[in-house]
């Protein structure tokens, strides 16, 4: 990132300085015949043609006409005064990837951002950037993202600088091929005679668009970096943002978040808390009392079980004793169930099952799923058992039916 920042900032300052001189010349603020005036004329020619004036030497090789005036014949002194070269455009793409998490397809084909309407706001500008999502499917390939430049440290400041650094190249591209409206454009030393990279738009004259794989590798090699700088910086940005950027939620979770070691370490406490919560929910959905063969005369009868000690209830009443609904007795460790309870509980189980066919899933889960789970747990092997549970249905009394009906209606107070 530091290498890309230094390279692009140097190019942006160079182009900005020469742009100011060109604007002064066109506004008539530069003295005719002065050194600035002569350089300004060269810049005007450069902006219109894409190159500085050239002279053909006797050897037949072209040379820079105003080499001494410009200070040399290398690109930074000649056509680089108004244009980024491909290495500098790659540095800009690295910064955009680091800032916004975009992939190279976005840099290759991104239209020039437009300025969003502002409600009387002069201190900042908001850009509307078209984001390409080619894997999202037909009809969902594009979305719009608003990016605001509100100061030096704001995300939109990089968009502002990108627009300024590519302004002359974009204007020339549109002049050479009307309708060209792409942000990432650079001037190349050599014109591509054969357009082989179909993922990027074809060159227009000496202007190229986007960043090729070869350009990315060459940029990394020339700066002593191993491999392409884009994939790892995009992964870092996506994981630090913690939200999908130019991809779907599923891709965000499976490709970026879950494999990331830092995310895994940071998520341990969340996973642990979730596991503990799931364990508590599982415990809440099983029969928590004891099954016995005979009733204990010292226990107090309730609508669903016998209570060993209501003063030890997990749900104490402010007035003393137990304040829980009778259906919650089966979730209480003080509950005792003996064969005399089996007919009523089996009938209650049957009636709750019948509610599933008349209630929507949401209301049923909220009101009855835990009670049903406890009854099914009580019905299972090792407790009452399916055979005893089924046979108990033949012994259901009118009193059992009345109590169960009151329980289902919520009319039976604890």
N, C-alpha and C positions, 0 to 999 in steps of 0.2 A: 504493500500500500504506500509506503514511504517513497519507493522508487517511482511508482505511478504518479503520486502527487507532485514530486519534484519535476518530473518530465512534462506532465500536462500543464502545470502552473507556469513553467518557463515558456512553453509554447503559447499559452493564453496571454501572458504578458507581452510577448513579442508581437502577436497579432493585434492585440488591443492598442499597443503603441503606434503601430503602422496604420491601423484603422483611423485613429485620431488624426494623424497627419493627412491621410487621404480625405477625410471629411473636411478638414480645414482648407485643403486645396480646392475642393469642389465648392466650398462656401466662399472662396475668394479671400481667405484670410492669410494666405502665404504669399510672400513677395516674389514676383516674377524674377527668374534668373538666379535666385538664391539657391544654396545647396538644398534646403528643404523643398523649394519649389521644383527643382530638378528630380529629386527623389519622389516627390508627390506625383509627378507626371509618369514616372516609371510604375508607381503603385496603381495609378489609374489604368495604365495599359495592362498591368498584371491582372487587375480585377476583371477587365473585359475579355481577356484572352486566356488567362490561366498561366501565363509565362511572362518573363521579362523580355525586353527587346534582345534579339540575337543578331550577331554579325557572322557572316560566312567568311572564314579565313581562306587564304590561297590554297591551303591544303584540302579545302572542302569541308572541314569540320566547323561546326557552329561554335561561337563563343559568346559570352555575356558582353553586350555592347557597353554597358555602364559599369564594368567590373570595379574600377577604382572608386567610382562614386558610391557604389553600394557597399564597398568594403570587402569584396571577395566574390567568388563564384559558387561557393557551396550553397546548398538549398536554403539554409537559414538566412543568408544574405540576399537571396534572389526570390524565387517563388514562395519560399517558406515564410516570407514577411506577411502573407495574407492567408496561407493555407497550412493545415496540419499535414504532416506526412503520415504514412501508415503506422509507424511505430508510435507516434504521438496519439493517433486515434485509438490504438490498442491500449495505451495507458489510460485514456478517457474511458474506454469500455471496462477496464479493470476497476476504475473508481465507481462507475455506475453499477457494476455487479456487486461491489462491496457495499454500496449505499442502499441499493434497492433489491438485491437478490435476483436480478434479471439474468436470463441465460443469453447465449450468443445469438440465438434466433431473434430475440428482441432487439439487440443492437444492430443486427443486419438489416432489419426491415422496418424499424420504428419510424412512423411519420413524424414530421416536425411537431412538437407539442404546441397546442394552441393556448391562448390566454383565456382563462375563465372570467366571466363577468364579475366585476368588483362593485360592492355596494358602498361607493365613496371612499374606499380604502386606498391610500396612496403609498403607505409605508411598506406594503408587501404586494406580491403578485402571485397568483395561483395558476399553475399550468395544468392543463388536461392532457394526460399522456395515454395513448392507446396501447394497451397491453395485449400481446398476442399469446394465446394459449392453444397451440395447435393440437394438443392431445385431448382437449376438452370435448371434442366432437362437433359435428356440423351445427351451426347456429350458436355455438358458445365459444368460438375461436377468439373473440376479442372482448375486452372489457376496458373501462376507462378508470384511471386513477388520478386523483387530484393531488398535486405536489406543490407546496407553497414555499416561495422564497421570501422569508421574513427577516433575513439577516445572514451574517457570515457563517453561522453554524447550522443554519436550517437546511433541510434536505434539498429544497428547491434552488439553493445557490449554485449547486453543481449543474443543474439544468440551465440556469442563466448563463453560466460560463461556457457550457457546451454550445449553446445557441450563438454566443458571441464568437467563439473560436471557429465555428463552421459557417458563419454567415456568408462570407465571400464565396466559399466553395458551393454552398447551396444555391446562391444566386446564379453562379456560372452554370451549374448543372441544369437549372431550370431554363436558362437561356439557350443552352445547347440542345436540351431535350425538354420542351415545355411540358409541364405537369409533374416533373420530378419533384418529390416533396419528402425527402428522407433526411433524418437528422445526422446520421453517422457517415460523413463523407470526408475523404482525404484526397490529397493530390499524390499521385504515384510518380516515382522516378521514370518508370517505364510503363507504356500503355499495354494492357492485356490484349493480345491479338486474338486469343481463343478463350472464350468464357466457359470454363469447365466446372466451376462451383455453382451448381444450379440452386443451392440454398440461399445464395446472395444475388442481389440485382446485378445486372451486367454493368460494366464500366461505361462511363460517358466521357469520351475523350480521354484525358489524363486523370479523370476523377474516378475513384473507386469507393464502394459502399460497404460498410460493415467490416468485420474482422474475420479473416479466414483462419482455419486451423493452423496453417503454416505460419501465418503472421503471429498468432498467439505463441506458437512454439519458438519462433525466432526471437520474439520479444523476451521470452523467459531465458532463452539461451544467452542472448547478448547481455543480459543483466545478471547472469550467474545464478539463475533460479532453476530448480529441478521441475520439469513438467509444465503443463499449462497452468496459469494462475487463476483460471476462472472457476473450475469445479470446486476447489477447496474454499475459495472465498465466498462462493454462493452458498455452500453448505454452512459456513460459519455465520453468514448473515441470516439465513433462514432459521437456524437453531437459536440464534440470539434473539430474533424477533419473536419466535414462538408461535407463529401463525403462518398459514399458507400465503405465498406471494404470487408466483406465476405458475401455480400448480393446484391440484385438487386437495381436499382434506385428506383423502386416503393416501395419496402420494406423500403429503406432508408428514403424516404419522409413520408410514412404513419405510420410506426412503430416507427421510431427514432426521426425524425426532428419535424413533426407537433405536436405530443403530448408533446414535451418538453417545459416546462414553460419558461426556459431561452431563448430558440430559439424564442418562441412566443413573449417575451418582446423585444428581439433584432430585430424582424421582423416588429414591428409596424410601424416604419418609412418607411420601404420598402413597406408595404401594403398601407400606406397612399399615398406615392408617386405614386404607381401604380394606386390607385383609382383616384387620381387627373389627372393622365395622361389619364386614360380611359374616365374620364369626359370631358377633353379637346377634345379628339378624337371624342366623341359622339357629342359634340357641333359643331365640325368642319364638321360633316356629316349631318347637318340639315340646312334647309333654314333659314338664319339669318336676312333677310330683312322683308319688310312689304307687305301685299297684299292690294290693293285698288280697288275701283270700276271704277275710272276714272283716266286718266293721269294728271300729274301736268305740266303745260307749263314751269315752272321754272326748272324742272329736265332735265338732259342731257340723251339722249337716248344712250344705249349700245346695243351690239348684243343679250343680254339675258334679260336685265331689264332696268329700268330708274335709274339714279344715282342722289341722293339728293345732295351730296357734295363730289366731288372727292378729295378735299384737306384733307378730314377727313378719307381717305382710310387707312385700316390696313396695306396696302402694298404700301407705298409711293414710287414714282420714284425719283431717284437722281436729275432729272431735274425738279421735281415738279409734282404735280398731282398724279394720281394713276398708279402704274406700274404692276397691276395684270392682268392675263389673263382674257378674258371676261367670261370664264366658272366659275371663282372665284367670279363673281359678286353676284351669289346666296349665297355665304358664307359671304357677306358683309352687315353690318347693315345699310349701306346707300342705299341699293337696294330697289326699289319699283316695284312690279309686278301688272299689271292691265290686264283686259281681252284681250287687244290687244296683249299681250305677250303669251297668252295661246296656240295658235296654234303652234308657233315656239318652245315653251318649250315642248309641248306634242310630237311634231315630233322629237326633240332632245332626249327626253326620249326613244322613240321608237327605234331610231337609236343606242343609246348606248346599249340598251338591245340586239340588233342584233349583236353587237360586241362580246357579251359573248359567242356566239356559234363558233366564229372563232379565238378567242384569248385563250391562256393558262391562267389558273387561276392566276398565278403570275403576268404576265404583265397586265392583266385586273384589278386586285386589285390595282396595283401600279398606273395605269394611269386613271382609270375610276370609281372605286368603290365609292369614295367620291362624285363625281359629280352625279352618279346615285342615291346615298342615298339622296342627297339634292332634286333632282327632285321628288323622291318618297315621301319625306316628304312634299314638296310643293303640290303634287297631293292629299294628304290625306285630311280627314275630318277636318274641322276647318280652312282650307286654300282655295285652289281652289276647291277641292272636286272631286271624281272620275267621277261623271256624267258630270260636266262641262269640265273636262280634256278630256274625251272620245269624247264629241261632238266637242271640239276644233280641233280634227284631221281632221274633214270635212272642216275646213276653212284654211288649210295650203296652203300658196301661193308659187309660184315659188321662190320669194325672200326669204321666210322662208327656203325652201329646199337648196338654194344656200348658205345662211349664215350658216346653220347647217353643210353643207358639209365642208365649210371652217373651222368651229370650230373643227370638227372631225379630219381634216388634220393638224390642228395647223397653218394654213396659215393666220389666221385673227389676226393681231397685235392689242394690246390694244391701 
